[in-house]
Amino acid sequence: MSFDATAVKIPLSGAKWAAKSEAYAKLVSEHLSPQTVWLDAGCGSRLLEDDMDQLETWLVTRCKSIFGMDLSVTSNRNIKSLLHGSLYDLPFNDNSLDLITCRMVVEHLDHPKEAFRELARCLRPRGALIVMTPNLLNYAILGNAVATKLLPEKLRLHIVHASDSRADEDIFPVRYKANTMRRLVRLLNDSGLQVHEAIALRQQRAYWRNHASLENVLMWLTPNHVLLVCAHKVHS
């Protein structure tokens, strides 16, 4: 059960730089209520990007409880209940969660179908899984996929840093095994989940500002850079 979104104002800025995270946050908010037990799987240190503290805090106040889980996690800005674990072996009972979110996690999985099945196991009937992940059919994401296969990791990280300020230890190897909309939807459906919303988010700005004129052409050719999908568990 979700709360009435028309009765509660979601603190969205509408800014272009925030469009990706705010679309994700809005979809998450539609699945929150005072009864919701929520797992953020692959949580890292934040729910959203930097400079979105108000929206993060607002989201966690809309549910009954929230857990964060990752392979290695020591702190999170808004999640106090942190667990170490793998998406292939969740430390939760069957049918115990109302909502699971995976933000920028699926692209790192070697076996996404197995992970989706494990996530589905832990969801209650009609529970929701929300996935946000890069779209492989975008020039920059495809370029990163090729670089991962052909370039030494140190050189790939140097290229990534041209558009990403994260530290090396926060940039993980990518696999892109579920990173087209068709493949992501099929894998979710095959895992006992039913996709009810699939959104391709448009790229709002160039990655490398020094080459913006070239990138404007590439953005026109491959406009969607992130996939946002919500799937529900249909069987117990």
ABEGO torsion letter per residue (X at the ends): XBBBAAABBBBBAGBAAAAAAAAAAAAAAAABBAABBBBBBGAEABABBBGAAAAAAAAAAABABBBBBBABBABBAABABBBBEBAABBABBBGABABBBBBGAAAABABAAAAAAAAAAABBBGBBBBBBBBBAABAAAAAAAAAAAABBAAAAAAAAAAABABBAAABBBBAGAAABAAAAAAAAAAAGBBBABBBBBBBABBABAAAAAAAAAAAAABABABBBBBBBBABX
